[in-house]
């Protein structure tokens, strides 16, 4: 009977230790590669690196592409700081760069290098 009681105490102790370890693992902080968009999750954003402006069309060159979740046909809002200044549509994407055309632009605003774009997403609920 003593042997059975010792085995039960050992089993209970092992379960308690596993519980403590699992709780401490859950309470650990989220790794940076999860929260900063460089690892598991795409950032869905890019920075404007250049705007090629001709008489007929303006092409916005971006520093992110497929790796950031951007793809041809997607639309994105263009921001300078917190102000939305326009909307673009992606027309060419590669792994680490993409190009877009301007769909709309707020009055008296110009898209410049350093502005950033964020994909427009919606939820169908």
C-alpha positions in Angstrom: 0.0 0.0 0.0 2.9 2.3 0.8 4.3 1.8 -2.7 1.0 2.7 -4.3 0.8 5.9 -2.2 4.4 6.9 -3.1 3.6 6.3 -6.8 0.5 8.5 -6.5 2.4 11.3 -4.8 5.1 11.1 -7.5 2.4 11.3 -10.2 0.7 14.3 -8.5 4.1 16.0 -8.1 4.9 15.5 -11.8 1.5 16.8 -12.9 1.9 19.9 -10.7 5.4 20.6 -12.1 4.1 20.3 -15.7 1.3 22.7 -14.9 3.7 25.3 -13.4 5.9 25.0 -16.5 3.0 25.4 -18.9 1.7 28.4 -17.1 5.1 30.1 -17.1 5.4 29.4 -20.8 2.0 30.9 -21.6 2.8 34.1 -19.6 6.1 34.6 -21.4 6.1 37.7 -23.7 5.3 37.4 -27.4 8.5 37.0 -29.5 9.4 40.0 -31.6 9.2 38.1 -34.9 5.5 37.6 -34.2 4.6 41.1 -33.3 6.9 43.2 -35.7 5.7 41.6 -39.0 9.1 40.1 -39.9 8.3 36.5 -39.1 5.1 34.5 -39.2 2.7 37.3 -40.2 2.9 39.5 -43.2 3.0 43.3 -42.5 0.5 44.2 -45.3 2.4 47.5 -45.6 5.3 49.1 -47.5 7.1 52.4 -47.9 7.2 54.5 -51.0 10.7 54.5 -52.3 10.1 56.4 -55.6 7.4 57.9 -57.7 7.9 57.9 -61.5 5.8 60.7 -62.8 5.2 61.2 -66.6 2.6 63.2 -68.5 0.2 60.3 -68.7 0.8 58.2 -65.6 2.5 58.1 -62.2 3.9 54.8 -60.9 4.5 54.4 -57.2 7.5 52.1 -56.4 7.2 50.3 -53.0 9.9 48.6 -50.9 7.8 45.5 -50.1 6.1 42.9 -52.2 4.8 39.3 -51.9 6.8 38.8 -48.7 4.7 41.5 -47.0 1.4 40.1 -48.3 1.0 42.5 -51.2 -0.2 41.2 -54.6 -1.5 42.4 -57.9 -5.0 43.9 -57.9 -5.0 44.8 -54.2 -5.7 48.4 -53.2 -3.8 50.2 -50.5 -4.2 53.6 -48.7 -1.3 55.9 -48.8 -0.4 57.7 -45.5 1.9 60.5 -44.5 2.1 60.2 -40.7 -1.5 59.6 -39.7 -3.1 61.5 -42.6 -4.5 59.5 -45.5 -3.4 61.2 -48.7 -4.6 58.8 -51.4 -5.3 55.3 -52.7 -3.2 53.1 -55.0 -3.8 49.8 -56.8 -0.9 47.3 -57.1 -0.1 46.4 -60.7 3.2 44.5 -60.3 4.6 42.6 -57.4 7.8 40.7 -56.9 9.2 39.0 -53.7 10.6 42.2 -52.1 9.2 45.1 -54.2 6.1 46.2 -56.0 4.6 49.0 -58.1 1.2 50.7 -58.0 -0.9 53.2 -59.9 -2.6 56.1 -58.1 -6.4 55.6 -58.0 -7.3 58.7 -56.0 -5.4 61.5 -54.4 -6.6 64.1 -51.8 -6.7 67.6 -53.2 -3.4 69.4 -53.4 -1.4 66.3 -52.1 1.4 64.5 -53.8 2.7 61.0 -53.0 6.4 61.2 -52.1 9.2 58.9 -51.1 8.9 58.1 -47.4 5.1 57.9 -47.4 3.8 54.5 -46.6 1.0 52.3 -47.8 -1.3 49.9 -45.9 -3.4 47.3 -47.7 -7.1 48.0 -47.6 -8.9 45.1 -46.0 -12.5 44.4 -45.1 -14.4 41.9 -43.1 -17.5 40.3 -44.6 -19.7 39.7 -41.5 
